[in-house]
Amino acid sequence: MNPALANHPGRFLRPAALLCMLLFSLLAAGAQAEEQQLLDGIAAIVNDDVVMLSELRAETEMIHRQLLRAQNQAPPRDALARQVLDRLILDKLQLAIAQRAGAQISASELDQAVAQVAAGQGLSAEQLFAEAAADGLSRNWVRDKIRNEVIIDRVQQSIINRRIKVSDQEIDNFLNTSAAELLHSEELQIGHLMLPLSSGTDEQTVAATREEAEALREQILQGADFRQLAVLHSSGQNALQGGDLGWRAANQLPTAFAIALRDLEPGQVTAPIRTDAGFHLLKLYQRRGGDANLVRQSHVRHILIKPNQIRPDEQAQALAAELRQRILDGESFATLAREYSDDTGSALKGGDVGWSLPGKFVEEFAAVAESIALDEVSEPFQTQFGWHILEVTERRDQDFSEEIQRNQARHALRQRKFAEEMQIWLRELRDEAFIEIKI
């Protein structure tokens, strides 16, 4: 598969929006979290690792302050600590997978992630570090926190994408149903509360969990705050953000979610929704969009330079910059692509990767292709595959053709499956681990 063209649905759960939410965590902890002198101990044993009491206390304090800043209210710290401990346990398990696989991110990739977090709040990276320092958080602490988020995201991408497949028959079935209308779907701002169930759970436990979900819904209908209940009770990955999933295209939601939300008015909450992962409650906050538009397409060619053991990341970036300058000085893009590009599929065609389609390119690649001027050679930029330079040779506005619709359908189906499979995998990961809570 052409490395620039892979679908990238995994950002459903840890997208740039979550990195922006992380900024609240970085700035909210304050000096107290790093300066408290606490007697340490073990909060939980997680396989061969541990969650320390000091780690749990600092993280709980950080989330508590985050909730106060974002919502002007927060549960008691003792009640919040259970949810925080659950998240720390899952993070330990995923970071252990990354360590066994030798997963790393380069200094330049980390710099990009830090810049993304900062940009989400209208700051430069240095301004982000300065504000963190004012709250007593060191530059290294900030970078380590963001590094772990990026590594966990990559673990999820790698594992979940291997667990999901989208067949041509599934695409045909999708396009032959009313669900195909969601290809032009609106966006929904929603909250999510999940009560988990393990595979093979007995019917008595299923019934009890359903009753708990119905009781929580009744509390919400009686005026209880959805976000506060999500913080205290949800096992979803966004629980500590009050269950907020932000704005999501309806075609990227699990089918059961999209159906349940279809006729809801803003402010309403669904009845409990049963999936393989458990029972879910969704609150609809707002709707927007929904009109079909022409698609702006770009005809793109690129050169990919991959870092390797002989050529480290910095040298790969430097080579990409050198090739760009040679093109600006008059050398042929196609000739240099054939000679240097590590994308063998497009190198033979002078770097040509064809017309862009929705979901065809990974996010970073698509963003550059959309932003640069016609016949301009981009500055070197990095994706998960390496360093690229690209050029847009043509542009056109195109109605949704059959090819575009199939690509959209494939992307929508992968997004749905990713969201569903993520919750199942996280539950399996925890069920298969040795976990001993010590508090």
N, C-alpha and C positions, 0 to 999 in steps of 0.2 A: 504494500500500500504506500502511495506517495505520502511522505511524512508530513507534508504541509496540509494534507487534505483530510486528515482523520477527524471524525466527529469527536466532540469534546463535551459530552453532556454532564460530566461529573461535577461541574460547578453548581449543580442544583443545590447542594447543601453547604459547600464552602466556597462561595463565589466572592467577587470583589466586595459585594455588600457586606459579607461576614468579616472581611478584613477591615472594612470601615468600622464595623461594630467593635472589632478588637481594639480600635483606638480608644474607645471609652474605657476598656479594661486597662489599657496602658496608663491613661491619665487619671483614672478614678481612684486607684489604689492609694495614692498619696504617700507621704513620707512614712506614715505609721506602719504600712505593710512591710517595708524593708527594715525599719528601725526597731520594731517591737522585739524585745528580748523575751523569748518564750522558752519554757522548758520543752525540749523536743521529745518526740517519741514516734511510734509507728501508728498511722491511722488505718492502713490496710496493706496486706501482702497481696501482690499481683504477680503470680507466677514467680519469676526470679527477681522481681523488682518490688519496691515498696512506695507507698504514698506516706510521706512524713506528716506528722501533726502540724508542724510549722508551715509546710506547703499548703495543707488544707485550710489552715487559719488565714494565711495571707491571701489565698485565692478567694475564700469566702468573703473576706473584708473587701477585696477588690470588686467582686460581683455585687455586693451589697451597696457599695458606693455608686457603682455603675447604674443600678436600678433606681437609686435615689435621684441621680442626675437626669436619667432618661424619663422616669415616670413619676417622680416626686413621692414615691412610696416604695417600700420594700418589705418582704417578710422578715420575721425575726431571724437573726443570724443562725440560731440553732436549727430552725426549720430549713433554712437555705443550705446548710452544710451538707445535708444528705444528697441534694441534687448536685452540688459542687463535687462531692466525693465520687458520685457516679461518673461525672464527666472526666475527672482526673484518672479514674480507673480505665475508662475507654481510651483516653489519650495514651496512657502507659502501654496498653496492649497494642495500639497501632504503631507507636514509636518503636516498640520492640520488633515488630514485623519489618519496619524500615531498616532498623539496625542490622537484622539478620540478612537482609537483602543488599546491604551496603549502600543504601540510598543516601545521597548527599545533594546539597545544592551549592552552587558556586557563589563566590562573593558577589559577582555581578547580578546573579539571579536574586540573591537576598536584597541587594540594593534596590532592584526593581520592585520587589514586594514591599519594602519599607516605603519607597516613593509612592506606591499605590495606596497604602494605608494613609499616608500623609495627604495625598491629593484628594482623598475622599473627604477630608475636612478643610480643604483649601489651604493646606500648609505645604511648605517644602520639608524635605527630610530633616534638615538642620533645625527648622522650627519645631518639628515633632520632637526631636531629641531635647531641645531646650525646654519645651513645656513639660516633658516627662521628668527632666532633671529638676525642674521647679517643684515637682511633686515627690522628689526623692528617689526616682527610678533611674538607674544607670543606663547608659547607651547600650552596654552589653546585654542587660536584662531585656530591653526592648527588642533588640535584634534576635536574641534567643527565643523570645516568645513568638515572634513572627516566623522565625525559621521552623519551629515546631508545627505551626499552623500549615505552612507550605508543605512540609514533609508528610503530615497526616493527609492533606489533600491528595498528594501523589499516591500514597498507599491506597486510598479509596478509589482513585482513578484506575489504578492498575488492577486491583482485585475485582471491583464491581464490573468493569468493562469486560473482563473475561467471563463473568457469570451470565451475561445477557447477550442474546442474539435476536436479530430482527430478520425474519425470512421474507422472501418476495411474496409468499402467500399471505403473510400478515399485512403487508403493505396493500395488497389487492383488497383484502377484507376491509381494511381501514378506509380505503378510498371508495368502497361500495356501500358505506354506511353514512348516517348523518354525522358521525364523528369527523368526517372529512371537512365539514364546515369550520371546525376548530382551527384549520390551517390559517384562517384569516381571523383568528379569535382575538377577543379583548384580553386585557390584562386585569388581574385581580390582586388586590392587596389583602392578604389573609393571615390569620393566626392559627396555630396548630397545637393541639394538645393530644398526646398519645399515651395510652395505657398498654404496656407491652404484653404479649403472650408468646411463650416459647412453642416450638413445634411439638406436637404430641401432647399438648396440655389437656387435662381431663375436662369433661363437660361441666363439672361443678365449678372449677376455677374459671372457665369461660363465662359461665352464668354470673359468677360473682364480679368478674371484671366488667361485664356488660352493665350490671347494676351500679357499679361505681361510676362508670361513664355517664349513665343516665342521671345519677345523683349530682354529678358535677355540672351537667347541662342544666338541671333544674336550678342549681345555685346561680348559674349565669343568667337564666331567665328571670330570676328573682332580684337581679341587680349586682351580683358578685362580679368583681373585675376579672375578665378572662385572662389577662396577662399575669395577674397574681396567682391564679389557680394553675396556670401553665408552669410558672416557676416552681411551685410547690409539688405538683403532681405529675407533670409530663415527663416522659422518657425520650422525647424527641430531641434531636441535636440542637434545636434552637430554644430549648426550654429556658435556659438562663437569660435569654433575650425576651422573655415573656411569650415564647412561642411564635414570635413574629417571623414570617417567611419573606416579608417585603412584597414587592410586585412580581407576580409570576404570570407568564402567558398561560392561558387555559390549556393550550395544547401540550404544555410541558408538565402538567399535573397528572398524577395517577388517574386512571379512568374513573375509579370509584369516587375520587375527590371532585373531578370535573362534573360528574353527574349530580352529586349532592349539592354543589354550589350553583348549578345552572339557574335555578329559579329563586335563589335567595336574594333578598334585598340587603343593601349595606346596613350593618349593625346586627344582622341575624346570625344565628348559630345553627349548624347542622345537627340532626339526630346522630347518635353514635354510628360510626362507619366501621364495619368489620373488614380487615384485610389479614393476610398471613402474618403481619407484624403485630397486630393487636387491634384495639379499638381506638378510634380517632374522633375528636371533635374539631370542627373548623369554624372560625368566625370570619365572616366577610366584612372587611372594613370599607373598601372602595372598589369601583370598577372604572376602567378607562379604555378608550380605543375600540377596536373591533371592526374597522372598515378595511376592506381589501385595497391594496395599493399596487402600483407598478413596482417592479423590482429593478433597482439600479445594479447593473452587472458590470464587472471589470474584467478585461482580458489581461491576464497576468503572466509574467515570466519571472523566475527568481533563480538565485544562486544560494545554495545551502552549504555552509562550512560547519562540520561537526567537530567538537572537541574530542580528543582521544588521549590515550596514554602518552603518545609522542607529542601531540599538539594540545597543550592545555587551553583552558577557556580563553585566557587573555590573548593567546596567539591566534586562536580562531577568530576572535573579534577583530584583531589587527589585520588578518588576511582579508576578511570581508571588507574592511575599510580600504585596504589597498586596491582590491578589485574594483570597488566603486570609483575610486579616483582614476584608475586606468580607463574605465568606461567614460567618465567625464572628459578625459583627455583624448577620447576619440577611438579607443579600441572597441571591438564588437562585443556586445553583451552575449550574443549567442555563442560566439567562439570561446569566450572565457567560461561560460556555463558548461560547455562540453568538456573543457579541460579541467576545471576546478570543482564543479558542484558535486556534493556528496549525495544529492538526490538523483540516483541513477535513472529513475524513470523519466524525469523531465530533462536531465542533462543531455540525453541523446536528441532531444527536440529543442536544443538551445535554451533550456530552462523554461519552456512553455508549459504552464499548468492549466491552460484553457480558461473558460469563462467561470467567474465566481457564481456560486449558487448558495442560497440560504443553507447554512450548516455544513458547507463543503470544506471550508478552511477552519483551522483552529482560530480561537478568538483573537490572539495577538496578530496573526497573519492577516486575518480579515480586516482588522482595524486599520492597519497600515495601508492595505490595498484600497480601502475606502477613502483614506484621508489624503493621500498624495495626489499631486496634479498629474494629468496625462503626460506621458513620456518623461516623467521625472524618475530618477533613480534614488530609491530611499536610502537614508542612513542605515547602517547595520542595526538590526534589532534581533532580539532573542526570543525563541519559543522553546518548548520542551525538546525540540529536535536539534537545536543548534542555532547558529547565527545566519541570518538571511540578509540579502539585499534583493529588492524587487523593483519591477517596472510595470506600470500599467500602460499597455499599448493601444487599447480601445476601451470605450465605454458605451453602454446602451441602456435604455429603459425597456423592460420586457414584461409582458403580461405573464401570469403563471402558466407555463407550458406543462405538458404531462411530465417531463423530466423534472422540472422544478417541484411539482406537486409530489412526485414520488420521493424526492430528496427531503422535502419538508415532512412528509409522512414518516419516513424512516427516522428522521431526527426526533420528531414528536414521540414516536413509539419508544425510542431509546431513552428519552428523557423520562417517560412514564416508568419504564422498567427500572431505570437507575434509581429513581426515588423509592420505588417499592422494594427493590433488592437491597438497598442500603440499610434500611431498618432491619430487614431479616438478617443480613450479615452481621450487623453490630450485635444483635441479640445472640446469634450463634457464637460470635467471638467471646462474648462474656460467659455464655453457658459452658463453653469448652475450657475456659481458663480456671486455674486454681486461684480463688479469691477468698481471703479471710479478712473480714472487717474486725478491727481491734478496738473500736470505740463504741 
